[in-house]
Structures are given as C-alpha cells and as structure tokens.
Amino acid sequence: MALVINALLFDPDYNSKRIQVVLKDVTPLEVLRIVGEVSNTFWKPVTHNTIFVAQDSRAKRTALSQQAVQIFYLKNVTQQNESSDVQTAIRNLLTLVKECKDGLPTPGEPFDVAPLA
C-alpha cells in the first residue's frame, strides 16, 4: 500500500529549516521518522492523508497528545478569503479558549472567588 500525503500542517510555533537527506530503499514511514530525527520534529496523523508537524519537545508532545481533532467541512465556500476568514476565526477562538483555560484552576485545586461588586 502506498503512503499518500496531500497536506502538511505545521505548528505555528515551529520555525522551519531546510535539511538535506539522501535515502535509498526505505519505506515512506521510515522517511518520516528519519526526517523527524534530523530536523528535531515529530508528526501526528490528522487524517488518512494529512499530517501535523511540530518541534520535538516534551512540552509540545504533551500539549498535542491531549488535543482532539475535529474536521469541519465547509459548504458553499466560493472564495479563498472565505476559507481563510473561517480559519482565522477558529484560530482566534482556540487562542482565547487556551488563554481562559490557562487562567482557570485545575479540578481539585483551591482557588479564591472574588465577591461580586
């Protein structure tokens, strides 16, 4: 069975760099593993033909291992900017959710409740 990757999604925090490798007689999965080692990155499958690439660090692996992926199919999108607008809105929403989550106590953690004015 052939491995077909139609899309690479890169973590916004990742700073890409050009690498050069010469490989012979290796499988596509071995190529991904080797390139990941050389570039200090790791990848996670998003769909059957899309992977997400991020810098390889304990913090990044932990953060990404706890995330769920949801695919939304956009209907009636006729212009590229419509798709970009939706992507920007989702990115902004997720940033807001992360900021709120970072500011909330974890379950079982004591916290102070400010009285309403």
Phi and psi restraints in degrees (value plus and minus 20) as a CYANA .aco file:
   2 ALA   PHI    -107.7   -67.7
   2 ALA   PSI     124.6   164.6
   3 LEU   PHI    -113.5   -73.5
   3 LEU   PSI     101.0   141.0
   4 VAL   PHI    -138.9   -98.9
   4 VAL   PSI     100.2   140.2
   5 ILE   PHI    -134.0   -94.0
   5 ILE   PSI      95.0   135.0
   6 ASN   PHI    -113.3   -73.3
   6 ASN   PSI     -41.0    -1.0
   7 ALA   PHI    -166.2  -126.2
   7 ALA   PSI     117.0   157.0
   8 LEU   PHI    -133.0   -93.0
   8 LEU   PSI     103.8   143.8
   9 LEU   PHI    -126.8   -86.8
   9 LEU   PSI     109.2   149.2
  10 PHE   PHI    -128.1   -88.1
  10 PHE   PSI     119.3   159.3
  11 ASP   PHI     -79.5   -39.5
  11 ASP   PSI     114.1   154.1
  12 PRO   PHI     -80.4   -40.4
  12 PRO   PSI     -43.8    -3.8
  13 ASP   PHI    -101.3   -61.3
  13 ASP   PSI     -30.5     9.5
  14 TYR   PHI    -101.3   -61.3
  14 TYR   PSI     110.0   150.0
  15 ASN   PHI    -119.2   -79.2
  15 ASN   PSI      88.6   128.6
  16 SER   PHI     -91.6   -51.6
  16 SER   PSI     133.5   173.5
  17 LYS   PHI    -164.0  -124.0
  17 LYS   PSI     129.8   169.8
  18 ARG   PHI    -101.0   -61.0
  18 ARG   PSI     111.5   151.5
  19 ILE   PHI    -146.6  -106.6
  19 ILE   PSI     138.0   178.0
  20 GLN   PHI    -148.4  -108.4
  20 GLN   PSI     106.0   146.0
  21 VAL   PHI    -155.3  -115.3
  21 VAL   PSI     126.9   166.9
  22 VAL   PHI    -141.9  -101.9
  22 VAL   PSI      98.6   138.6
  23 LEU   PHI    -147.5  -107.5
  23 LEU   PSI     120.6   160.6
  24 LYS   PHI    -151.1  -111.1
  24 LYS   PSI     124.1   164.1
  25 ASP   PHI      33.5    73.5
  25 ASP   PSI      29.1    69.1
  26 VAL   PHI    -146.9  -106.9
  26 VAL   PSI     132.7   172.7
  27 THR   PHI     -99.9   -59.9
  27 THR   PSI     141.8   181.8
  28 PRO   PHI     -77.0   -37.0
  28 PRO   PSI     -58.8   -18.8
  29 LEU   PHI     -86.3   -46.3
  29 LEU   PSI     -56.4   -16.4
  30 GLU   PHI     -85.3   -45.3
  30 GLU   PSI     -57.9   -17.9
  31 VAL   PHI     -80.2   -40.2
  31 VAL   PSI     -67.1   -27.1
  32 LEU   PHI     -81.1   -41.1
  32 LEU   PSI     -60.9   -20.9
  33 ARG   PHI     -85.5   -45.5
  33 ARG   PSI     -66.3   -26.3
  34 ILE   PHI     -86.2   -46.2
  34 ILE   PSI     -66.1   -26.1
  35 VAL   PHI     -82.4   -42.4
  35 VAL   PSI     -57.2   -17.2
  36 GLY   PHI     -82.6   -42.6
  36 GLY   PSI     -62.0   -22.0
  37 GLU   PHI     -85.3   -45.3
  37 GLU   PSI     -64.5   -24.5
  38 VAL   PHI     -86.1   -46.1
  38 VAL   PSI     -59.1   -19.1
  39 SER   PHI    -113.7   -73.7
  39 SER   PSI     -20.1    19.9
  40 ASN   PHI      38.0    78.0
  40 ASN   PSI      27.7    67.7
  41 THR   PHI    -149.3  -109.3
  41 THR   PSI     149.9   189.9
  42 PHE   PHI    -159.1  -119.1
  42 PHE   PSI     143.5   183.5
  43 TRP   PHI    -152.3  -112.3
  43 TRP   PSI     133.6   173.6
  44 LYS   PHI    -152.3  -112.3
  44 LYS   PSI     118.7   158.7
  45 PRO   PHI     -90.7   -50.7
  45 PRO   PSI     119.3   159.3
  46 VAL   PHI    -125.5   -85.5
  46 VAL   PSI     -67.5   -27.5
  47 THR   PHI    -155.0  -115.0
  47 THR   PSI    -193.9  -153.9
  48 HIS   PHI     -85.4   -45.4
  48 HIS   PSI     -37.3     2.7
  49 ASN   PHI    -156.1  -116.1
  49 ASN   PSI       1.1    41.1
  50 THR   PHI    -154.6  -114.6
  50 THR   PSI     115.5   155.5
  51 ILE   PHI    -145.5  -105.5
  51 ILE   PSI     134.4   174.4
  52 PHE   PHI    -131.0   -91.0
  52 PHE   PSI     109.0   149.0
  53 VAL   PHI    -133.6   -93.6
  53 VAL   PSI     115.6   155.6
  54 ALA   PHI    -164.3  -124.3
  54 ALA   PSI     141.9   181.9
  55 GLN   PHI     -82.5   -42.5
  55 GLN   PSI     118.7   158.7
  56 ASP   PHI    -105.2   -65.2
  56 ASP   PSI      83.2   123.2
  57 SER   PHI    -166.3  -126.3
  57 SER   PSI     138.1   178.1
  58 ARG   PHI     -80.8   -40.8
  58 ARG   PSI     -63.3   -23.3
  59 ALA   PHI     -82.4   -42.4
  59 ALA   PSI     -63.8   -23.8
  60 LYS   PHI     -88.8   -48.8
  60 LYS   PSI     -60.7   -20.7
  61 ARG   PHI     -82.7   -42.7
  61 ARG   PSI     -61.6   -21.6
  62 THR   PHI     -84.3   -44.3
  62 THR   PSI     -66.1   -26.1
  63 ALA   PHI     -81.4   -41.4
  63 ALA   PSI     -62.2   -22.2
  64 LEU   PHI     -98.6   -58.6
  64 LEU   PSI     -45.4    -5.4
  65 SER   PHI     -92.5   -52.5
  65 SER   PSI     -40.4    -0.4
  66 GLN   PHI    -115.2   -75.2
  66 GLN   PSI     -17.3    22.7
  67 GLN   PHI    -115.8   -75.8
  67 GLN   PSI     127.1   167.1
  68 ALA   PHI    -124.3   -84.3
  68 ALA   PSI     131.5   171.5
  69 VAL   PHI    -131.3   -91.3
  69 VAL   PSI     111.6   151.6
  70 GLN   PHI    -146.3  -106.3
  70 GLN   PSI     110.4   150.4
  71 ILE   PHI    -120.5   -80.5
  71 ILE   PSI     110.1   150.1
  72 PHE   PHI    -135.6   -95.6
  72 PHE   PSI     105.0   145.0
  73 TYR   PHI    -115.3   -75.3
  73 TYR   PSI     103.0   143.0
  74 LEU   PHI    -109.4   -69.4
  74 LEU   PSI     107.9   147.9
  75 LYS   PHI    -124.2   -84.2
  75 LYS   PSI     130.5   170.5
  76 ASN   PHI      42.7    82.7
  76 ASN   PSI       8.3    48.3
  77 VAL   PHI    -109.3   -69.3
  77 VAL   PSI      96.9   136.9
  78 THR   PHI    -129.4   -89.4
  78 THR   PSI     -40.1    -0.1
  79 GLN   PHI    -139.3   -99.3
  79 GLN   PSI     127.6   167.6
  80 GLN   PHI     -80.0   -40.0
  80 GLN   PSI     -57.0   -17.0
  81 ASN   PHI     -86.4   -46.4
  81 ASN   PSI     -46.4    -6.4
  82 GLU   PHI     -85.1   -45.1
  82 GLU   PSI     -64.1   -24.1
  83 SER   PHI     -84.5   -44.5
  83 SER   PSI     -61.7   -21.7
  84 SER   PHI     -84.5   -44.5
  84 SER   PSI     -59.2   -19.2
  85 ASP   PHI     -82.4   -42.4
  85 ASP   PSI     -62.3   -22.3
  86 VAL   PHI     -85.1   -45.1
  86 VAL   PSI     -63.7   -23.7
  87 GLN   PHI     -80.5   -40.5
  87 GLN   PSI     -63.9   -23.9
  88 THR   PHI     -84.4   -44.4
  88 THR   PSI     -62.8   -22.8
  89 ALA   PHI     -82.2   -42.2
  89 ALA   PSI     -63.3   -23.3
  90 ILE   PHI     -85.5   -45.5
  90 ILE   PSI     -63.7   -23.7
  91 ARG   PHI     -80.1   -40.1
  91 ARG   PSI     -63.8   -23.8
  92 ASN   PHI     -84.5   -44.5
  92 ASN   PSI     -60.7   -20.7
  93 LEU   PHI     -83.9   -43.9
  93 LEU   PSI     -64.8   -24.8
  94 LEU   PHI     -85.3   -45.3
  94 LEU   PSI     -55.8   -15.8
  95 THR   PHI     -83.6   -43.6
  95 THR   PSI     -63.0   -23.0
  96 LEU   PHI     -83.3   -43.3
  96 LEU   PSI     -64.2   -24.2
  97 VAL   PHI     -81.4   -41.4
  97 VAL   PSI     -63.0   -23.0
  98 LYS   PHI     -83.2   -43.2
  98 LYS   PSI     -63.2   -23.2
  99 GLU   PHI     -82.5   -42.5
  99 GLU   PSI     -61.4   -21.4
 100 CYS   PHI     -85.6   -45.6
 100 CYS   PSI     -63.4   -23.4
 101 LYS   PHI     -84.1   -44.1
 101 LYS   PSI     -59.2   -19.2
 102 ASP   PHI     -84.4   -44.4
 102 ASP   PSI     -46.9    -6.9
 103 GLY   PHI    -110.5   -70.5
 103 GLY   PSI     -27.2    12.8
 104 LEU   PHI    -114.3   -74.3
 104 LEU   PSI     127.4   167.4
 105 PRO   PHI     -91.1   -51.1
 105 PRO   PSI     133.1   173.1
 106 THR   PHI     -97.6   -57.6
 106 THR   PSI     135.9   175.9
 107 PRO   PHI     -76.6   -36.6
 107 PRO   PSI     115.3   155.3
 108 GLY   PHI      67.3   107.3
 108 GLY   PSI     -27.4    12.6
 109 GLU   PHI    -108.3   -68.3
 109 GLU   PSI     111.4   151.4
 110 PRO   PHI     -89.0   -49.0
 110 PRO   PSI     127.2   167.2
 111 PHE   PHI    -170.0  -130.0
 111 PHE   PSI     137.8   177.8
 112 ASP   PHI    -111.9   -71.9
 112 ASP   PSI     121.2   161.2
 113 VAL   PHI    -128.1   -88.1
 113 VAL   PSI     101.1   141.1
 114 ALA   PHI     -97.1   -57.1
 114 ALA   PSI     116.9   156.9
 115 PRO   PHI     -88.5   -48.5
 115 PRO   PSI     128.0   168.0
 116 LEU   PHI     -92.1   -52.1
 116 LEU   PSI     119.8   159.8
